[in-house]
Amino acid sequence: MKYRKLGNSDITVSEIGIGTWELSGDVWGPTKDETSKAAILAGVEEGANFIDCAAGYGGGHVEELLGGMFERGDLKRDTTIISTKVKPQNGVFAPAAEVPIDDAYAPQWIRSQLEESLRRLRTDYVDMLFIHTWSKAWDAREEWAECLQDLKEKGLARSVGISVPDEGASDANTHIEAGRIDVIQLVFSAFQQEPEYTVLPLAAKHGIGVIARSPYSSGAIVQPWTPDKEFAEGDWRASWPLSVKPGWLEDQAAMSELIQGAFVRHGVAFTTGALGYVLNQSAVSSTIPGSAIPDHVRENMRVSGASTLPEGLTDELKGLWMERRLHGTYNGSI
């Protein structure tokens, strides 16, 4: 495993971290805690020191799971980098411009939610604390940032930042420029290359850490997807995207075929191609593929150190993006 600095902070993270949304037990379908724990430990055994979670994952279940692992000694708190996210009070992610920030992230809500996360995690601090969504309509307000800085000064969070919506990679750029955040989390993958142009150069300029989520685009980049693919009962992919874009699955399957064909032509394993594309950007601190299957987690982690891609493959993927044959996140942004 290779490690990278989180921007200008004093935090060092494994370049491949452990994403835990799939362990939530709700929107990805039922999970078993013992299997989830085994998946986390598989990543740690392969050298991952960074685990990303959120208060909203299973209504706090993932935080409880991790807290129990710390309490039992399965995980060592002093060698584990933990990030969590404050869910919006109104429950609205990717809010419309008309939604006021006071409905989502009033300072007292941020403070109370961090207290709850710390209780569930059985720790007295987190290494990264994110606001779990954002709206550019909130840019004129600073109370949320003052609150985050206060929590940081009190030692409750080592770094603070924003997790921007799937289709809003550059939505927090104002706050990168203003120095209000230490880290940003965003969707970045071979499907969604926009951050290379709109965020990563700015983050590098200002020494802001970057956590790249969804490197597999919810599985479409590395799994066999067809227009008639069926998802398990309870899996969000069977309902959420289709309510926004009826042709979503056909579109994802077409992009999946394109990108996997490129990997095959260049003799690159799908996981290596997907994670390698993201890690090729030095401004990325860590990417956080998620899986509830221990063997899959091990496979993810072993890409570190072997993620350099053939130049021709990188050029081909960029060409597909420029032609908009690859074009974004789960509901087909851009």
C-alpha positions in Angstrom: 0.0 0.0 0.0 1.2 3.5 -0.8 0.3 6.5 1.3 -0.3 10.2 0.5 -0.6 13.4 2.4 -4.1 14.9 2.9 -3.3 18.3 1.3 -1.4 20.5 3.6 -2.6 18.8 6.8 -0.6 16.5 9.0 -2.7 13.5 8.1 -1.4 10.7 5.9 -3.9 8.3 4.3 -3.6 5.1 2.3 -4.1 6.0 -1.3 -6.9 3.5 -1.4 -9.3 3.7 1.6 -12.3 1.7 2.7 -15.7 3.0 1.6 -18.5 1.8 3.9 -21.8 2.9 2.3 -22.4 -0.7 1.1 -22.2 -1.8 4.7 -25.2 0.3 5.7 -27.8 -2.5 5.6 -30.4 -0.3 4.0 -30.1 1.2 0.5 -27.7 -1.5 -0.8 -29.9 -4.3 0.6 -29.4 -6.4 3.8 -26.0 -7.0 5.2 -24.5 -9.1 7.9 -22.3 -7.4 10.5 -19.8 -10.2 10.7 -19.3 -10.0 6.9 -19.0 -6.3 7.1 -16.4 -6.5 9.8 -14.5 -9.0 7.8 -14.5 -6.7 4.8 -13.1 -3.8 6.9 -10.4 -6.0 8.4 -9.5 -7.3 5.0 -8.7 -3.8 3.9 -6.7 -3.0 7.0 -4.7 -6.2 6.6 -3.8 -5.0 3.1 -2.5 -1.7 4.5 -5.5 0.6 4.4 -5.4 3.1 7.3 -8.4 5.2 6.1 -12.0 4.4 6.6 -14.8 6.7 5.3 -18.2 6.6 6.9 -21.2 8.8 7.6 -24.0 9.4 10.1 -26.5 8.7 7.3 -25.1 5.2 6.5 -27.8 2.9 7.9 -29.0 5.6 10.3 -25.7 5.5 12.1 -25.3 1.7 11.9 -21.9 1.9 10.1 -20.5 4.3 12.8 -21.8 1.9 15.5 -20.2 -1.0 13.7 -16.8 0.8 13.6 -17.2 2.0 17.2 -17.6 -1.6 18.3 -14.5 -2.7 16.4 -12.5 0.1 18.2 -14.0 -0.9 21.6 -13.1 -4.6 21.1 -9.6 -3.8 19.7 -10.3 -5.2 16.3 -9.2 -1.7 15.0 -6.7 0.5 16.6 -7.9 4.1 16.9 -4.5 5.7 17.0 -3.5 4.2 13.6 -6.9 4.5 11.9 -7.9 7.6 10.0 -11.7 8.0 10.2 -13.8 10.4 8.3 -17.5 10.9 8.8 -20.2 13.2 7.5 -22.9 15.3 9.0 -26.2 14.5 7.4 -28.5 17.5 6.5 -31.2 18.1 9.2 -33.9 18.3 6.5 -32.8 15.0 4.9 -32.3 16.7 1.5 -29.2 15.7 -0.4 -28.2 17.7 -3.5 -30.6 20.5 -2.5 -32.3 22.9 -4.9 -31.1 26.5 -4.7 -34.3 27.5 -2.9 -33.5 25.3 0.1 -32.0 27.5 2.9 -28.9 26.4 4.7 -30.5 26.9 8.1 -32.9 24.0 7.2 -29.9 21.7 6.6 -26.8 22.9 8.5 -27.4 25.3 11.3 -24.4 25.4 13.7 -26.2 23.8 16.5 -27.2 20.9 14.3 -23.6 20.4 13.1 -22.4 20.3 16.8 -25.1 17.9 18.0 -24.6 15.5 15.1 -20.8 15.4 15.6 -21.5 14.6 19.3 -23.7 11.7 18.2 -21.1 10.4 15.7 -18.4 10.5 18.3 -20.7 8.5 20.7 -21.4 5.9 18.1 -17.7 5.7 17.0 -16.6 5.5 20.6 -13.9 8.1 20.1 -13.3 11.7 21.1 -12.3 13.0 17.7 -12.6 12.3 14.0 -9.8 12.8 11.5 -12.0 14.3 8.8 -15.5 15.9 9.3 -17.5 16.6 6.2 -20.7 18.4 5.6 -22.5 15.7 3.6 -24.0 17.8 0.8 -23.8 21.4 -0.5 -25.6 24.1 -2.5 -23.9 27.0 -4.2 -26.8 29.1 -3.0 -25.3 28.8 0.5 -21.9 30.3 -0.5 -22.6 33.8 1.1 -23.1 32.2 4.6 -20.1 31.5 6.8 -21.7 30.3 10.1 -21.2 26.6 9.1 -17.5 27.2 8.4 -17.0 29.1 11.7 -18.7 26.2 13.4 -16.4 23.6 11.7 -13.3 25.6 12.6 -14.4 25.9 16.2 -14.8 22.1 16.3 -11.4 21.7 14.8 -9.8 24.1 17.3 -11.5 22.1 20.1 -9.8 19.0 18.9 -13.0 17.2 17.9 -12.0 17.1 14.2 -8.5 17.2 12.8 -9.7 18.4 9.4 -13.0 19.7 8.0 -14.5 19.8 4.6 -17.5 19.4 2.2 -18.7 16.3 0.4 -20.2 17.8 -2.7 -23.2 16.4 -4.6 -22.6 13.8 -7.4 -23.3 16.4 -10.1 -21.7 19.3 -8.3 -17.9 18.6 -8.4 -17.0 22.3 -8.3 -19.8 23.5 -6.0 -17.4 24.1 -3.1 -14.6 25.9 -5.1 -15.5 29.2 -3.4 -14.6 27.7 -0.1 -11.4 26.1 -1.4 -10.3 29.6 -2.6 -11.3 31.2 0.7 -9.4 28.6 2.8 -12.6 27.5 4.8 -12.0 23.8 4.3 -9.1 21.4 4.5 -10.5 18.6 2.3 -13.2 17.9 -0.3 -14.9 14.7 -1.2 -16.3 14.3 -4.7 -17.2 11.8 -7.4 -14.2 11.2 -9.6 -13.9 8.2 -12.0 -13.1 7.4 -15.6 -16.9 7.9 -16.1 -16.8 11.3 -14.4 -13.6 13.1 -15.3 -14.8 16.6 -14.8 -12.9 17.2 -11.5 -9.6 16.9 -13.5 -10.5 20.3 -15.0 -12.7 22.1 -12.5 -11.4 21.0 -9.0 -8.1 19.2 -8.8 -5.9 22.1 -10.1 -7.5 24.4 -7.6 -7.2 21.9 -4.7 -3.5 21.4 -5.5 -2.9 25.1 -5.6 -4.4 25.6 -2.2 -3.2 22.4 -0.6 -6.6 20.9 -0.1 -7.0 17.2 0.3 -9.2 15.3 -2.2 -11.1 12.2 -1.4 -12.4 10.6 -4.6 -15.6 8.5 -4.1 -17.4 6.2 -6.5 -14.3 5.2 -8.5 -16.3 2.3 -9.9 -19.4 4.4 -10.7 -21.5 2.2 -8.4 -20.1 -1.0 -10.1 -20.7 -0.1 -13.7 -17.0 0.3 -14.5 -15.9 -3.1 -13.2 -19.0 -5.3 -13.4 -20.8 -6.9 -16.3 -23.7 -4.5 -16.9 -26.3 -5.0 -19.6 -29.5 -3.0 -20.4 -31.6 -5.8 -18.7 -29.4 -6.1 -15.6 -31.4 -6.7 -12.4 -30.4 -5.6 -9.0 -31.2 -7.3 -5.7 -34.2 -6.3 -3.6 -33.5 -3.2 -1.6 -30.6 -2.0 -3.9 -30.9 1.7 -4.6 -29.8 1.2 -8.2 -33.1 -0.5 -9.0 -35.1 2.6 -8.2 -33.4 6.0 -7.5 -31.7 6.6 -10.9 -34.6 5.4 -12.9 -36.9 8.0 -11.3 -34.6 10.7 -12.6 -33.6 9.3 -15.9 -35.6 6.4 -17.4 -32.8 5.4 -19.8 -30.2 5.3 -17.1 -29.5 1.6 -17.1 -29.1 1.4 -20.9 -26.8 4.4 -20.8 -24.6 2.9 -18.0 -24.4 -0.4 -19.8 -23.3 1.3 -23.0 -20.5 3.2 -21.1 -19.6 0.0 -19.3 -19.0 -1.8 -22.6 -16.9 1.1 -23.9 -14.6 1.3 -20.9 -14.2 -2.4 -20.3 -13.4 -2.8 -23.9 -10.6 -0.3 -23.6 -9.3 -2.1 -20.5 -9.2 -5.4 -22.4 -7.5 -4.0 -25.4 -4.7 -2.6 -23.2 -4.4 -5.8 -21.0 -5.4 -4.1 -17.8 -7.7 -5.6 -15.1 -10.9 -3.7 -14.6 -10.1 -2.8 -11.0 -6.6 -1.7 -11.9 -7.9 0.4 -14.8 -10.6 2.1 -12.7 -8.6 2.9 -9.6 -5.4 3.6 -11.6 -7.2 6.3 -13.6 -8.1 8.1 -10.4 -4.8 7.6 -8.6 -3.0 8.9 -11.7 -3.9 12.4 -10.4 -1.4 13.5 -7.8 -4.0 15.9 -6.3 -6.1 12.9 -5.2 -5.3 12.0 -1.6 -7.2 8.8 -1.5 -10.0 7.0 -3.4 -12.6 5.0 -1.5 -14.1 2.0 -3.4 -16.7 0.2 -1.3 -17.6 -3.4 -1.0 -19.2 -5.7 1.6 -17.3 -8.7 0.2 -13.8 -9.3 1.9 -12.2 -10.8 -1.2 -13.3 -7.8 -3.3 -11.8 -5.4 -0.7 -8.5 -7.2 -0.9 -8.5 -7.0 -4.6 -9.2 -3.3 -4.4 -6.3 -2.7 -2.0 -3.8 -4.6 -4.0 -4.1 -2.2 -6.9 -2.0 0.3 -4.9 1.6 0.3 -6.2 0.5 -1.4 -9.4 -1.8 1.3 -10.7 0.3 3.0 -13.4 -1.7 2.7 -16.6 -0.4 2.4 -20.2 -0.3 5.9 -21.7 -2.5 4.7 -24.6 -5.2 3.6 -22.2 -5.3 7.0 -20.4 -5.5 8.8 -23.8 -8.3 6.5 -24.9 -10.3 7.1 -21.8 -9.8 10.9 -22.0 -10.8 10.8 -25.7 -14.1 9.0 -24.8 -14.8 11.7 -22.2 -14.1 14.5 -24.6 -16.5 12.9 -27.1 -19.0 12.6 -24.3 -19.3 8.9 -24.8 -18.4 8.7 -21.2 -20.3 11.3 -19.3 -20.8 11.2 -15.6 -22.4 9.9 -12.6 -25.3 7.5 -11.8 -28.0 9.6 -13.4 -26.0 10.6 -16.5 -24.7 14.0 -15.6 -22.9 16.1 -18.2 
